[in-house]
Amino acid sequence: LSGSPLSSGINAEYGNTRVYCGHEYTAQNLKFAKHVEPHNTDILAMIEEVTKKRKAGEPTIPTTIGLEKKINPFMRVKEDAVQKFAGNTDPVEVMRIIREAKDHFRG
């Protein structure tokens, strides 16, 4: 769902739905999420959890839609902090701007 405009329309009823991605990108994705929302406590807590899991050789997946809606900027395009980062309030434009920022992110 990363980068998909439909991601902001996922209903709360899907919060417990598990998400299995094909690659272990969680740590890198969280670095970008922190870049977008440096004060998001859910992101900061997840960075700690992921760091511990990776040091122990454990996978960081699956995740859930509910968690992604708290930490994934592509699912948070209507949130003030993400819109502030993008310098725009239109969710489609915010999506475009953060997608472009992610494409160039080297954090």
C-alpha positions in Angstrom: 0.0 0.0 0.0 3.0 2.3 0.2 2.4 5.2 -2.1 -1.2 4.2 -2.9 -3.9 7.0 -2.6 -6.4 4.3 -1.4 -4.3 3.7 1.7 -5.9 6.6 3.5 -9.3 5.1 3.0 -8.8 1.8 4.8 -11.4 1.3 7.4 -10.7 0.7 11.1 -12.3 -2.7 10.8 -9.1 -3.9 9.0 -6.8 -2.8 11.8 -5.9 -6.3 12.8 -5.3 -7.5 9.3 -1.8 -8.8 9.0 0.5 -7.5 6.3 3.3 -9.7 5.0 5.8 -7.9 2.8 8.3 -9.8 0.6 11.5 -8.1 1.9 12.9 -6.9 5.2 12.7 -3.2 4.7 11.2 -2.3 8.0 14.2 -0.6 9.5 14.9 1.6 6.4 11.2 2.5 6.1 11.2 3.6 9.7 14.1 5.8 9.1 12.1 7.6 6.4 9.0 7.7 8.6 11.1 9.4 11.4 12.4 11.8 8.8 8.8 12.8 7.9 7.5 12.7 11.5 10.4 13.0 13.9 8.1 13.4 17.0 5.8 10.5 16.3 6.2 8.4 19.4 4.8 5.3 17.7 7.6 5.5 15.1 10.2 6.0 17.8 9.0 3.0 19.8 8.8 0.9 16.7 12.4 1.8 15.8 13.5 0.5 19.2 11.5 -2.7 18.8 12.8 -3.4 15.3 16.4 -2.7 16.3 16.0 -5.3 19.1 14.4 -7.9 16.7 17.1 -7.4 14.0 19.9 -7.8 16.6 18.3 -11.0 17.7 18.0 -12.2 14.1 14.2 -12.1 14.3 12.0 -10.9 11.4 10.0 -7.7 11.9 7.1 -8.9 9.8 4.2 -9.4 9.7 2.8 -6.1 10.7 -0.8 -5.0 10.8 -2.9 -2.4 9.0 -3.5 -0.8 12.4 0.2 -0.4 13.2 0.9 0.8 9.6 -1.7 3.5 10.0 0.3 4.8 13.0 3.8 4.6 11.6 3.6 4.6 7.8 3.6 8.2 6.3 1.9 6.8 3.1 -1.0 5.8 5.2 -1.0 9.1 7.1 -1.4 11.7 4.3 -4.3 13.4 6.2 -2.2 13.9 9.4 -1.0 17.4 10.2 2.6 16.4 10.7 2.8 14.6 7.4 1.1 17.5 5.6 3.5 19.9 7.3 6.4 17.9 6.0 4.9 17.9 2.5 4.0 21.6 2.7 0.6 20.8 1.3 -2.8 19.7 2.7 -4.2 17.9 -0.4 -3.9 14.2 0.4 -3.1 13.3 -3.2 -0.4 15.9 -3.4 1.0 14.9 0.0 1.2 11.4 -1.3 3.1 12.5 -4.4 5.5 14.7 -2.4 6.4 12.1 0.2 6.7 9.4 -2.5 9.2 11.7 -4.3 11.0 12.4 -1.0 11.2 8.6 -0.3 12.6 8.0 -3.8 15.5 10.4 -3.0 15.9 9.5 0.7 19.3 8.2 1.7 18.9 8.1 5.5 
